Amino acid sequence: MSSLEEEISQRRREIFADSYSMSIGEITNLYRDGEIDVHPEFQRIYRWDDLQKSRLIESILLGIPLPSIFVAQAESGAWDVVDGVQRLSTILQFQGVLKDDHGNLIPPVKLQGTKLLPSLAEKVWDDSNSSNSLTPAQRLDFKRAKLDLKIIKRESSSESKYDLFQRLNSYGAPATAQELRSCILISINAEFYGWLKDLALSEPFLETTSLNERLISEQYNYELAVRFLVFRQMKESTISAIGNLGEYLTEAISTMAQSATYDREAEGRRFRKTFELLAKSGGDDVFRRWNPARKRFQGAFLNTAFEVIALGLGCHIDSYTDATEVDALEKAKKFWSSSDYSSGFATGLRADTRMARSIPIGRNLFKK
């Protein structure tokens, strides 16, 4: 057997799949009973406007076939939606049954007119006080419409499940690398994702990174938190060999999320302590560039500064007790004025090449 054939055979044994055709009514009942999870967190990432939602409802009413919905079977037997979150969310929201992550009903969507069905404008699912409701016959036709579901069974490996999620949601998806990474984490360990979210939204962390609204909306604060957790104590020889940073971060944080031995409490405490001390010691200047001519920190957040200062302190955080010991701004000035910076950080470096230089410099700066 050839190497390729062996690889194909092995991977096929790791994925157990099935296929069902189910009516929208059946799927809606599964959702009401808690047997299918569309992950409200995903809806903030893959958000459609009302016209896109109206076009989906139009397709269903006209009997136009929709792409398959992919779900992964959890250990409990419930289905986690892997691909098709926004389609199912739209269908459920239109019927008035979709809930947010706090269990509150999301207001039903009010449709817009479409090219083929202009009279869809202002239509709602069912409102006894409005003449804009679908008729009982139209609602029945809608609930009887069939959707094709592809089920990844629980016998499949966890690696296969999140690899499939990543693959399906990378085909033209408008998500950033971290938004996609977040969805993967929700799929494999929602509790871990919630823990990461708390860190990424903690006040000292947001204060020191001082990201703009666009980067926050794209979850770049989450990515920085992931970088801190992954690289805080990584061996320097490993840093230089990580390859593509985005792929490495996804694999590393997914492994953490599935690990039974990863100490979230201890690592979370170190994360919070690091950024609390940096907030007290340097505030939102700590990750900016030092301009010696003007004698001030200026510009926006810089990854290099984060790698040197945050990861440098983070590596030795157990040795520090208060902000006066940290003296972050003086250490930052020392870095920006050093020959290490001027000779080692040319523009155009790959992230992994830069980090192999910046992280050891930061560790030396904060080493007691």
Buried (B, 14 or more C-beta within 10 A) or exposed (E): EEEEEEEEEEEEEBBBBEEBEBBBBBBBBBBEEEBBBBBBBBBBBBEBEEEEBBBBBBBBBEEEEBEBBBBBBBEEEBBBBBBBBBBBBBBBBBBBBBBEEEEEEBEBBBBBBBEEBEEBEEBBBEBEEEEBBBEEEEBEBBBEBBBBBBBBEBEBEBBBBBBBBBEBBEEEBEBBBBBBBBBBBBBBBBEBBEBBBEBBEBEBBBBBBBBEEEBBEBBBBBBBBBBBBBBBBBEEEEBBEBEEBBEBBBBBBBEBBBEEEEEBEEBBEBBBBBBBBBBBBBBBBBBBBBEEEEEEBEEEBBBBBBBBBBBBBBBBBEEBEEBEEBBBBEBBBBBBEEEBBEEBBEEEBEBBBBBBBBBBBBBEBBEE
